[in-house]
Amino acid sequence: MARNLGNLDRALRVVIGIALLSLLFVLDGGLRWIGLVGLVPLLTAAAGNCPLYSIFGLLTCPLRTRNDRARG
């Protein structure tokens, strides 16, 4: 699986993921489980690949250009 996330994008995903996961400890009742959504940005940041970016052809990783990706 090719990497399509740049370092800034990955760092922002980690911050957003941690903020969402903190809702598990801040909210009460059934709403607290919304914090589990924070696992998605954390997992995509750890993998360095976002499936939605692949679908829409987005690329924030500076290591690969669109021409490199077209070649395979």
C-alpha positions as CSV (number, residue, x, y, z in Angstrom):
1,M,0.0,0.0,0.0
2,A,1.5,3.3,-1.1
3,R,1.9,6.1,1.3
4,N,-0.2,9.1,0.5
5,L,0.0,11.2,3.7
6,G,2.6,13.9,4.3
7,N,4.1,14.6,7.7
8,L,2.0,17.6,8.4
9,D,-1.2,15.7,7.5
10,R,-0.1,12.8,9.7
11,A,0.6,15.1,12.7
12,L,-2.8,16.8,12.3
13,R,-4.5,13.4,12.3
14,V,-2.7,12.4,15.5
15,V,-3.8,15.6,17.2
16,I,-7.4,15.3,16.0
17,G,-7.5,11.6,16.9
18,I,-6.3,12.2,20.5
19,A,-8.8,15.1,20.9
20,L,-11.6,12.8,19.8
21,L,-10.5,10.0,22.0
22,S,-10.5,12.3,24.9
23,L,-14.2,12.6,24.6
24,L,-14.4,9.1,26.1
25,F,-13.3,10.6,29.4
26,V,-15.1,14.0,29.1
27,L,-18.6,13.1,28.0
28,D,-21.1,11.1,30.0
29,G,-23.6,8.5,28.9
30,G,-24.0,7.2,25.4
31,L,-22.4,10.2,23.7
32,R,-19.0,9.3,25.1
33,W,-18.6,6.5,22.6
34,I,-18.4,9.1,19.8
35,G,-14.8,9.4,21.0
36,L,-14.0,6.1,19.4
37,V,-14.2,7.8,16.0
38,G,-10.8,9.2,17.0
39,L,-9.3,5.7,16.2
40,V,-9.8,6.4,12.5
41,P,-7.4,9.3,12.1
42,L,-4.9,7.7,14.4
43,L,-4.9,4.5,12.4
44,T,-4.6,6.3,9.1
45,A,-1.7,8.4,10.5
46,A,0.1,5.3,11.7
47,A,-0.3,3.6,8.3
48,G,0.5,6.7,6.3
49,N,-2.3,5.9,4.0
50,C,-5.9,7.3,3.8
51,P,-8.3,5.2,1.7
52,L,-10.4,8.3,0.9
53,Y,-7.3,10.0,-0.4
54,S,-6.7,7.1,-2.7
55,I,-10.3,7.1,-4.0
56,F,-10.2,10.9,-4.8
57,G,-6.6,10.8,-6.1
58,L,-5.3,13.1,-3.4
59,L,-1.6,13.0,-2.4
60,T,0.0,15.0,0.4
61,C,3.2,13.0,0.6
62,P,6.1,14.9,-0.9
63,L,8.1,11.7,-1.6
64,R,6.0,10.5,-4.5
65,T,4.7,12.7,-7.3
66,R,1.7,12.0,-9.5
67,N,3.9,10.8,-12.3
68,D,5.5,8.2,-10.0
69,R,2.2,7.0,-8.9
70,A,0.9,6.7,-12.5
71,R,3.9,4.4,-13.4
72,G,3.0,2.1,-10.6
